[in-house]
């Protein structure tokens, strides 16, 4: 499924990329555009505004049909739909729940830290709430480079164990099955972390002795090898790096000229919502390649399958 934000011009690069993935996996494409108007404001504004919204939906569907017939999607079975729903992120999640695509692809642009915290941004809400993998397209070039799978083999950051296997398998699929293009990466920090001891959160330091660091690194390599063994990924394609993930991931992506970074995200509720997927969010800001965010098995989206208000007929 490909979310089209701006209908004023055809996103040729995005469509070509989606078409290449669809052909590689013998899949069909679905283009979707959201007309985002709160139901209450439209339904309470009288028949004239409702007719305007109906016309917007009709026009958007015509534009999407033309995109589906464009040269970029030639030879790829493609359907399309424009929907009236609000907000955009929830609308896309509901469409995902209805059609169950392999992943949702959309264009993404850099966001400032304040925008991430203060605004209800579609990208971040999809990271939190979309049940299928979300592919943020950042580059216009073809997907021919390395694919970096960023994992946490010791699950030091409380991610479910199955998410690493999903990350690696998704990276292999994105590389069209070419395991030689996949780099499995783990970056571990040497700065203070937190531990809960007798109910009290205390800071601790990972020992900086050479022996302790070597032991820790070997433990990480063994854990990664367990992931690689079942997928036939060459052991030479494992990268274990000491350093902060948020700084190291963009550096590795640039060094290996990666076309895609695959990461995992876990949704939390309450106050933690501001920090959910913090690494993923900050890395998306920093890297220039595409980013694919996956969820663990059993993830349940908090978004309702139905809009808060019934979808009215716009005839």
ZASEDREN-293776 format. One line per 8 residues: their letters; for each residue x, y, z of C-alpha. Coordinates in steps of 0.02 Angstrom, whole numbers, always signed. Layout:
BEGIN
a> X Y Z ~ ...
// end
This chain:
BEGIN
xxxxxxxx> +0 +0 +0 ~ +68 +171 -49 ~ +2 +328 +36 ~ -2 +476 -83 ~ +4 +642 +8 ~ +6 +773 -129 ~ -102 +742 -282 ~ -41 +897 -373
xxxxxxxx> +102 +801 -453 ~ +139 +618 -479 ~ +275 +555 -359 ~ +371 +464 -495 ~ +518 +409 -386 ~ +404 +339 -250 ~ +296 +245 -377 ~ +448 +172 -466
xxxxxxxx> +516 +109 -302 ~ +349 +34 -253 ~ +333 -46 -425 ~ +505 -125 -411 ~ +461 -202 -242 ~ +293 -263 -306 ~ +375 -347 -456 ~ +512 -426 -348
xxxxxxxx> +382 -502 -231 ~ +245 -535 -360 ~ +126 -419 -267 ~ -7 -294 -312 ~ -6 -110 -265 ~ -141 -5 -187 ~ -132 +185 -193 ~ -227 +279 -57
xxxxxxxx> -255 +463 -22 ~ -340 +534 +132 ~ -456 +685 +128 ~ -434 +743 +308 ~ -582 +842 +373 ~ -655 +815 +547 ~ -827 +739 +526 ~ -910 +853 +652
xxxxxxxx> -856 +1014 +569 ~ -914 +954 +397 ~ -1078 +876 +448 ~ -1125 +1028 +551 ~ -1082 +1152 +415 ~ -1227 +1119 +299 ~ -1256 +1033 +133 ~ -1144 +1149 +32
xxxxxxxx> -983 +1100 +124 ~ -1032 +917 +120 ~ -1047 +932 -69 ~ -874 +1012 -76 ~ -799 +866 +21 ~ -889 +742 -91 ~ -816 +829 -244 ~ -641 +825 -168
xxxxxxxx> -654 +638 -141 ~ -718 +612 -318 ~ -578 +718 -394 ~ -446 +630 -289 ~ -505 +460 -349 ~ -489 +518 -530 ~ -312 +580 -500 ~ -263 +417 -414
xxxxxxxx> -332 +316 -560 ~ -221 +417 -677 ~ -71 +381 -565 ~ -114 +196 -566 ~ -106 +202 -756 ~ +59 +299 -759 ~ +216 +235 -843 ~ +301 +211 -674
xxxxxxxx> +176 +73 -630 ~ +169 -9 -800 ~ +152 -197 -783 ~ +105 -190 -599 ~ -76 -229 -550 ~ -133 -73 -457 ~ -292 -17 -372 ~ -328 +150 -290
xxxxxxxx> -447 +239 -173 ~ -471 +410 -93 ~ -556 +412 +77 ~ -629 +544 +191 ~ -567 +512 +367 ~ -478 +602 +508 ~ -341 +614 +564 ~ -230 +553 +420
xxxxxxxx> -130 +430 +525 ~ -286 +346 +596 ~ -364 +342 +423 ~ -212 +251 +353 ~ -211 +128 +498 ~ -395 +90 +469 ~ -358 +61 +285 ~ -215 -55 +334
xxxxxxxx> -330 -153 +451 ~ -457 -171 +311 ~ -340 -223 +170 ~ -195 -304 +268 ~ -50 -251 +155 ~ +127 -319 +175 ~ +184 -142 +215 ~ +134 +39 +201
xxxxxxxx> +250 +153 +102 ~ +249 +343 +107 ~ +365 +489 +77 ~ +447 +563 +231 ~ +541 +724 +261 ~ +650 +786 +403 ~ +565 +849 +559 ~ +632 +956 +700
xxxxxxxx> +630 +896 +880 ~ +495 +1020 +930 ~ +385 +965 +787 ~ +402 +785 +845 ~ +354 +824 +1024 ~ +223 +959 +1000 ~ +133 +910 +841 ~ +23 +761 +802
xxxxxxxx> +135 +713 +657 ~ +76 +576 +540 ~ +247 +492 +529 ~ +268 +472 +716 ~ +89 +414 +742 ~ +114 +280 +610 ~ +273 +222 +698 ~ +172 +204 +857
xxxxxxxx> +9 +136 +791 ~ +22 +55 +618 ~ +10 -136 +634 ~ +101 -173 +472 ~ +281 -120 +431 ~ +297 +62 +380 ~ +420 +108 +243 ~ +474 +291 +246
xxxxxxxx> +543 +337 +76 ~ +681 +466 +90 ~ +783 +444 -70 ~ +743 +453 -254 ~ +874 +324 -305 ~ +837 +141 -338 ~ +852 +11 -200 ~ +1018 -65 -255
xxxxxxxx> +1131 -37 -105 ~ +1156 -123 +61 ~ +1012 -151 +181 ~ +1056 -124 +364 ~ +958 -224 +494 ~ +978 -140 +664 ~ +947 -268 +802 ~ +962 -280 +991
xxxxxxxx> +1015 -462 +1018 ~ +1021 -455 +1209 ~ +858 -356 +1215 ~ +935 -230 +1333 ~ +800 -105 +1286 ~ +652 -215 +1328 ~ +600 -255 +1149 ~ +511 -421 +1125
xxxxxxxx> +631 -557 +1070 ~ +540 -594 +908 ~ +564 -419 +839 ~ +747 -451 +794 ~ +701 -599 +686 ~ +566 -495 +602 ~ +692 -356 +570 ~ +818 -473 +489
xxxxxxxx> +688 -565 +385 ~ +616 -399 +327 ~ +790 -340 +277 ~ +817 -498 +174 ~ +648 -475 +89 ~ +688 -292 +51 ~ +851 -348 -27 ~ +750 -463 -142
xxxxxxxx> +821 -615 -52 ~ +1003 -569 -82 ~ +1078 -603 +91 ~ +1246 -533 +35 ~ +1167 -359 +31 ~ +1108 -371 +212 ~ +1214 -301 +355 ~ +1159 -351 +530
xxxxxxxx> +1209 -213 +650 ~ +1209 -189 +837 ~ +1279 -35 +920 ~ +1301 -43 +1108 ~ +1329 +108 +1218 ~ +1471 +131 +1343 ~ +1387 +278 +1431 ~ +1285 +260 +1591
xxxxxxxx> +1124 +165 +1575 ~ +989 +130 +1704 ~ +949 -19 +1810 ~ +808 -51 +1935 ~ +879 -113 +2099 ~ +757 -146 +2242 ~ +630 -34 +2158 ~ +751 +111 +2139
xxxxxxxx> +815 +171 +1971 ~ +1004 +186 +1983 ~ +1138 +231 +1856 ~ +1273 +105 +1818 ~ +1425 +99 +1704 ~ +1468 -42 +1586 ~ +1641 -96 +1642 ~ +1775 -17 +1533
xxxxxxxx> +1904 -152 +1564 ~ +1971 -235 +1407 ~ +1922 -409 +1468 ~ +1744 -359 +1511 ~ +1720 -269 +1345 ~ +1788 -416 +1248 ~ +1673 -536 +1341 ~ +1523 -424 +1310
xxxxxxxx> +1564 -410 +1124 ~ +1585 -598 +1105 ~ +1418 -624 +1189 ~ +1338 -505 +1066 ~ +1420 -593 +918 ~ +1356 -763 +976 ~ +1180 -693 +993 ~ +1188 -617 +819
xxxxxxxx> +1258 -779 +746 ~ +1102 -868 +807 ~ +999 -748 +702 ~ +1112 -764 +549 ~ +1127 -954 +551 ~ +946 -989 +504 ~ +946 -856 +367 ~ +1112 -898 +283
xxxxxxxx> +1176 -721 +304 ~ +1368 -721 +294 ~ +1451 -697 +463 ~ +1560 -564 +381 ~ +1401 -460 +369 ~ +1385 -440 +557 ~ +1433 -273 +632 ~ +1451 -249 +820
xxxxxxxx> +1503 -71 +862 ~ +1534 +15 +1027 ~ +1444 +181 +1025 ~ +1278 +269 +1038 ~ +1148 +197 +919 ~ +1080 +366 +870 ~ +1250 +425 +808 ~ +1318 +258 +745
xxxxxxxx> +1171 +205 +637 ~ +1180 +359 +522 ~ +1370 +338 +512 ~ +1357 +156 +458 ~ +1219 +195 +333 ~ +1330 +328 +254 ~ +1489 +223 +258 ~ +1410 +74 +168
xxxxxxxx> +1298 +182 +57 ~ +1147 +87 +119 ~ +982 +112 +29 ~ +875 +53 +176 ~ +884 +43 +366 ~ +767 -82 +452 ~ +724 -51 +634 ~ +598 -110 +764
xxxxxxxx> +478 -4 +865 ~ +372 -48 +1016 ~ +221 +54 +1065 ~ +194 +113 +1243 ~ +54 +211 +1322 ~ +36 +359 +1438 ~ +180 +477 +1466 ~ +298 +359 +1375
xxxxxxxx> +209 +408 +1214 ~ +325 +558 +1198 ~ +475 +444 +1197 ~ +404 +295 +1106 ~ +520 +233 +970 ~ +639 +371 +1021 ~ +787 +292 +931 ~ +685 +261 +774
xxxxxxxx> +617 +438 +772 ~ +786 +521 +796 ~ +872 +408 +670 ~ +742 +447 +537 ~ +788 +630 +561 ~ +974 +591 +539 ~ +989 +463 +398 ~ +972 +500 +214
xxxxxxxx> +915 +326 +161 ~ +744 +245 +171 ~ +688 +177 +339 ~ +576 +26 +368 ~ +496 +12 +541 ~ +427 -157 +596 ~ +327 -211 +748 ~ +338 -371 +851
xxxxxxxx> +214 -512 +825 ~ +55 -489 +921 ~ +60 -299 +911 ~ -114 -225 +930 ~ -149 -51 +868 ~ -247 +66 +981 ~ -334 +139 +828 ~ -515 +89 +809
xxxxxxxx> -568 +0 +651 ~ -711 +124 +636 ~ -702 +314 +636 ~ -758 +401 +795 ~ -912 +458 +701 ~ -1003 +354 +569 ~ -945 +383 +392 ~ -1083 +485 +310
xxx> -1145 +459 +134 ~ -1082 +597 +20 ~ -1200 +572 -124
// end
